[in-house]
Amino acid sequence: MNARTTVELLFDFGHHQWTGRLFLSDTVSEIVTLEDVLTPLNDDREFLPVATADPPFVWIVNKQALCRARWSFDSIVDLEKHTPWDRRERVRIELYPETSLSGYLVIVHQREGFSRVQDFLNMPYRFIPVIDQNQPWVWFINKRHILRIGHVHD
């Protein structure tokens, strides 16, 4: 395996989870950002390579089957160093199958005239980032597996 930059994620397929290293672009800087991880998840390829240690494989993962992926940090301070945002909205998300989470939807690719959460969700990106409300985690949620989203107004 070459020395490309990777990030360790927990991959959740609904009834099956495993940890692997997602390969990132060769242009990623020393500090991996939210955008760096979203890029391969949201590009137009249907499959992406993920390396695992046990067994030592490079798996070719079908993005449509992936419900969500989790990027874990040691602390909220560490998470915020890697996930700068202009805007975030508090949400509760219900996923198929029978999973829910509460947190903060990070609005990336903000467009002028797009002010509602619904506008962001209707953009063509496959995965959306959500900061977990209770843990120093960022979830990358596949929109195809979302049943509904409650926008919490504080």
Backbone torsions as a table, in degrees:
resi	resn	phi	psi	omega
1	MET	NA	139.4	-178.7
2	ASN	-78.0	179.4	-174.7
3	ALA	-94.5	33.1	178.5
4	ARG	-66.0	153.1	177.5
5	THR	-70.0	135.7	177.7
6	THR	-132.4	164.5	173.5
7	VAL	-134.1	135.7	-179.1
8	GLU	-82.0	128.7	180.0
9	LEU	-131.6	151.4	168.1
10	LEU	-91.8	122.3	-179.5
11	PHE	-99.2	126.7	-176.3
12	ASP	-117.6	118.0	-179.9
13	PHE	-106.2	22.5	179.5
14	GLY	95.8	-65.9	179.7
15	HIS	-113.5	8.1	-177.8
16	HIS	-148.2	132.3	178.7
17	GLN	-129.8	148.1	172.0
18	TRP	-157.9	158.8	-178.5
19	THR	-101.5	137.3	178.6
20	GLY	-151.7	174.5	-179.6
21	ARG	-111.1	116.9	178.4
22	LEU	-80.9	128.8	177.8
23	PHE	-75.9	134.2	-179.2
24	LEU	-111.1	170.6	180.0
25	SER	-60.7	151.6	177.2
26	ASP	-68.1	-13.1	-177.4
27	THR	-93.7	4.5	-178.8
28	VAL	-66.7	137.2	179.7
29	SER	-78.8	-176.5	-177.4
30	GLU	-61.9	-38.2	177.4
31	ILE	-98.1	114.1	-180.0
32	VAL	-74.8	132.4	-177.8
33	THR	-110.0	171.0	176.1
34	LEU	-54.5	-44.2	179.9
35	GLU	-61.6	-37.5	180.0
36	ASP	-62.1	-37.4	-179.9
37	VAL	-79.2	-37.4	179.5
38	LEU	-66.2	-30.8	-175.4
39	THR	-56.9	-54.8	179.2
40	PRO	-69.6	-27.6	177.8
41	LEU	-69.0	-33.7	-174.3
42	ASN	-104.1	1.4	178.7
43	ASP	-72.6	179.2	-172.1
44	ASP	-83.8	1.6	176.8
45	ARG	-73.5	141.5	178.3
46	GLU	-81.2	-25.0	-177.1
47	PHE	-126.3	152.3	175.3
48	LEU	-139.9	149.1	-178.6
49	PRO	-82.8	136.8	178.4
50	VAL	-135.8	127.9	-179.8
51	ALA	-93.5	139.0	174.5
52	THR	-122.6	151.0	179.7
53	ALA	-86.7	-35.2	-176.4
54	ASP	-138.3	99.7	2.0
55	PRO	-76.5	158.5	-176.9
56	PRO	-78.7	79.3	-178.1
57	PHE	-123.5	162.6	160.7
58	VAL	-109.4	111.6	-179.1
59	TRP	-90.2	145.6	174.3
60	ILE	-104.0	109.1	-169.2
61	VAL	-99.1	132.5	175.0
62	ASN	-78.4	116.6	-177.1
63	LYS	-64.0	-33.4	-178.9
64	GLN	-64.6	-31.2	-179.1
65	ALA	-78.6	-19.7	-177.5
66	LEU	-77.0	116.8	179.1
67	CYS	-73.9	-46.8	-177.9
68	ARG	-164.8	161.4	175.6
69	ALA	-132.6	145.5	-177.3
70	ARG	-117.9	129.3	175.1
71	TRP	-106.4	116.1	-175.2
72	SER	-100.8	146.3	178.0
73	PHE	-128.3	161.5	179.1
74	ASP	-74.4	-28.1	-176.8
75	SER	-155.8	166.4	176.1
76	ILE	-63.6	-38.1	179.1
77	VAL	-60.1	-44.2	178.4
78	ASP	-64.5	-42.5	178.1
79	LEU	-58.6	-46.5	-177.0
80	GLU	-66.7	-26.2	176.2
81	LYS	-65.8	-33.7	-176.7
82	HIS	-95.1	-12.8	-173.4
83	THR	-128.8	65.4	175.9
84	PRO	-67.3	145.7	178.7
85	TRP	-144.7	153.0	174.7
86	ASP	-90.3	-31.9	-175.1
87	ARG	-152.6	142.5	173.1
88	ARG	-142.5	150.0	-177.1
89	GLU	-128.3	135.2	-179.4
90	ARG	-74.6	129.4	-176.1
91	VAL	-141.1	161.3	167.1
92	ARG	-123.5	128.1	-175.4
93	ILE	-119.0	131.7	173.3
94	GLU	-109.0	126.7	-175.8
95	LEU	-114.4	157.9	170.1
96	TYR	-94.1	132.7	0.4
97	PRO	-96.3	124.9	168.2
98	GLU	45.0	47.9	178.3
99	THR	-129.3	144.8	174.6
100	SER	-141.8	157.9	175.0
101	LEU	-152.1	153.3	177.4
102	SER	-119.3	143.4	-179.5
103	GLY	175.0	-151.5	-175.3
104	TYR	-122.7	114.1	175.2
105	LEU	-70.5	121.2	179.2
106	VAL	-87.3	120.0	-179.4
107	ILE	-85.5	108.3	176.4
108	VAL	-111.7	161.6	-178.7
109	HIS	57.6	42.1	179.3
110	GLN	-59.6	128.8	178.0
111	ARG	-112.5	147.1	176.9
112	GLU	-62.8	135.0	-179.5
113	GLY	88.3	-6.5	177.3
114	PHE	-102.9	98.2	-175.7
115	SER	-111.0	-17.7	-176.7
116	ARG	-94.9	154.4	173.7
117	VAL	-58.4	-39.8	179.2
118	GLN	-57.4	-38.7	178.5
119	ASP	-60.9	-44.6	179.0
120	PHE	-64.6	-43.4	-179.1
121	LEU	-64.5	-28.7	-179.7
122	ASN	-85.7	0.9	174.2
123	MET	-70.3	160.0	-171.4
124	PRO	-75.3	5.7	-178.6
125	TYR	-74.5	139.3	-176.6
126	ARG	-76.6	-39.9	-175.8
127	PHE	-115.0	142.6	176.8
128	ILE	-120.8	144.1	179.7
129	PRO	-91.0	135.3	177.4
130	VAL	-132.6	124.8	175.9
131	ILE	-82.9	124.5	-178.9
132	ASP	-61.3	139.0	-178.5
133	GLN	-71.6	-27.5	-171.6
134	ASN	-112.8	-13.5	-175.5
135	GLN	-134.0	157.6	175.7
136	PRO	-80.0	67.4	-176.8
137	TRP	-128.5	149.1	166.3
138	VAL	-114.8	126.1	174.8
139	TRP	-98.0	134.9	171.9
140	PHE	-105.4	106.1	-171.7
141	ILE	-97.0	128.3	174.1
142	ASN	-76.6	118.8	-175.8
143	LYS	-60.8	-24.8	179.4
144	ARG	-65.0	-20.1	-177.0
145	HIS	-101.5	5.6	179.3
146	ILE	-85.8	126.6	173.9
147	LEU	-85.4	-46.6	177.3
148	ARG	-163.4	158.3	179.7
149	ILE	-129.1	127.9	173.3
150	GLY	-99.3	122.7	178.1
151	HIS	-88.3	115.0	-176.7
152	VAL	-89.3	121.5	177.7
153	HIS	-95.6	118.1	179.7
154	ASP	-81.5	NA	NA
